[in-house]
Amino acid sequence: MVQPPLVSQLNSTSVPEDFKTEALNLQDSNQNAILQNTILNYDLVIVGGGIVGATLAVALEGSGLTVLIVEAQKKAEAIAKGQAYAIHLSSSRIWDALGVWAAIEPQVQEFKQVHLSDGTDHHVVQFMPQDLGQDLGLSSLGHVAEHRVLLSALLDRVQRCKNIHWCCPARVAQTKVQGDYTELTVESLDAEAISDNPPFTVRSRLVIGADGAKSQVREQVGIKTRGKAYWQSCLVATIQPEKAHRNIAYERFWPSGPFAILPVSETHCRIVWTAPHAEAQRLQALNEQDFSVALTERYGTQMGQLTLVGDRFTFPAKLVHSCEYVRPRVALVGDAAHSCHPVGGQGLNLGVRDAAALAQILRTAQIQGEDIGSLAVLKRYQRWRRTQNILALSFTDILNRMFSNQILPLVVVRRLGLRLMSMIPWIKVTSLRFMAGLLGKAPLLLPPTPSK
Ligand SMILES: Cc1cc2nc3c(=O)[nH]c(=O)nc-3n(C[C@H](O)[C@H](O)[C@H](O)COP(=O)(O)OP(=O)(O)OC[C@H]3O[C@@H](n4cnc5c(N)ncnc54)[C@H](O)[C@@H]3O)c2cc1C
């Protein structure tokens, strides 16, 4: 595809040394005039430069495709999100293949065991690395990583990709699909420099919505969603336990919702405490001392005194699934395509696999001379990822519903289920591989797991 000269100007003359994000903050009024009157051409526009969007962009390095990322937040704001995630082996392997894991690994914490239990029962299912298969020689089941660590490493990597341009803070105000291209109107969101940055038009063969659960791309192209709001909210916080966490992640199911503790550093843990909305609000409003007391009541005293560190955040739990992942010239990845209950830490990991799968399909299509925005190509991605995501979304939904109640037959079934999991190795191994994202068709970036 022929690029107008402005594309290289964006990359070379107006991009500050440290990062390409300020590419649109052009101070030169001549350049603004050019922008106003020029239609920029890219093969692909990724709307949303979060962890999933950035992973996709990096996975397209060297593909011969020109990529523009449009991100609503400035780099520093985007990185500052105080979230942390359980990272499955599937994601760390993808980032390893993309050359970013080496920068991430020293800053994350391993979990070497997962203890799963019903809060109203004493039985605990203990998952160990060898349960994933002795042949893999693994020493951990996964990692816990802070958002800032993951996004900084990915953005540093994006910065080194010659085929990627970055545009922020900006949003796509309009998406029009026009036969063999998509026309996007991009608006600056920089309140201080808005008059210097008039809206401009980008044409691309494909636009990808990586813009999160409230995806505007999805809305602009009229893709519907199905789902529900749970009766629960998730309270997340960082705590400092008195005793060492020993790299153990805990998921304990209570009738009010799952409660997870994940080791996030040598000395600190992250909690994800699911509770009915009103209860979550009450916990959020407690003073620090009363919160620590409530926390100890919920978790117990295995790790001694649990001290709250920093702020608490509460999120309403939702299940949202896009009815379609693709339309001609449009594809959705990550939370734009699906978002689920945080139990089992699936959401981001699914998005990373979406990104790797889509990159693989687009690279292959490009090599074979196919139109990357055609429905025929994009449907390969939908067929691959939608089924796998439905399984994972259903798994989180069933897990939450099975355990978040006191209906006697269900209590009996789940207690039996947990005991069977401990007793019958293949149930344990299959469940663990599923949770770690190692079952089902793997992207080429993710080496296949030898079967047991
Ligand atoms: C309490 C809680 C705990 C969780 N724990 C885990 C866990 O342990 N493991 C796990 O795998 N997942 C977890 N998740 C899910 C995880 O947070 C999401 O799945 C993940 O953040 C989705 O990433 P994303 O890049 O698709 O979307 P987002 O992180 O939402 O990123 C979207 C990006 O798009 C940008 N954007 C939005 N709109 C526009 C626009 N119009 N134009 C341009 N840019 C735009 C945003 O600024 C943002 O940078 C948890 C979720 C919650 C609520």
The ligand as a Gaussian input file, in Angstrom:
#p B3LYP/6-31G(d) Opt

LIG

0 1
 C      -10.802000      -7.214000      39.656000
 C      -10.204000      -7.762000      38.399000
 C       -9.146000      -8.656000      38.478000
 C       -8.617000      -9.221000      37.309000
 N       -7.599000     -10.112000      37.416000
 C       -7.115000     -10.697000      36.292000
 C       -6.055000     -11.659000      36.377000
 O       -5.560000     -11.997000      37.459000
 N       -5.616000     -12.220000      35.210000
 C       -6.163000     -11.901000      34.004000
 O       -5.752000     -12.490000      32.988000
 N       -7.145000     -10.984000      33.892000
 C       -7.628000     -10.374000      35.007000
 N       -8.620000      -9.439000      34.889000
 C       -9.111000      -9.058000      33.547000
 C       -8.177000      -8.036000      32.911000
 O       -8.119000      -6.887000      33.713000
 C       -8.690000      -7.655000      31.504000
 O       -9.069000      -8.809000      30.812000
 C       -7.592000      -6.941000      30.713000
 O       -7.160000      -5.787000      31.386000
 C       -8.092000      -6.560000      29.319000
 O       -7.043000      -5.979000      28.594000
 P       -7.328000      -5.189000      27.224000
 O       -5.993000      -4.691000      26.753000
 O       -8.160000      -6.014000      26.336000
 O       -8.245000      -3.982000      27.665000
 P       -7.908000      -2.724000      28.573000
 O       -6.939000      -3.076000      29.645000
 O       -9.227000      -2.165000      28.998000
 O       -7.163000      -1.733000      27.572000
 C       -7.876000      -1.017000      26.605000
 C       -7.024000       0.137000      26.146000
 O       -7.761000       0.847000      25.147000
 C       -7.742000       2.240000      25.431000
 N       -8.997000       2.781000      24.884000
 C      -10.253000       2.606000      25.354000
 N      -11.136000       3.223000      24.558000
 C      -10.424000       3.807000      23.556000
 C      -10.758000       4.582000      22.424000
 N      -12.012000       4.885000      22.149000
 N       -9.780000       5.020000      21.604000
 C       -8.491000       4.714000      21.872000
 N       -8.113000       3.961000      22.937000
 C       -9.049000       3.523000      23.765000
 C       -7.625000       2.332000      26.934000
 O       -7.072000       3.568000      27.328000
 C       -6.728000       1.145000      27.251000
 O       -5.358000       1.485000      27.209000
 C       -9.154000      -8.856000      36.039000
 C      -10.196000      -7.933000      35.955000
 C      -10.717000      -7.394000      37.125000
 C      -11.866000      -6.425000      37.024000

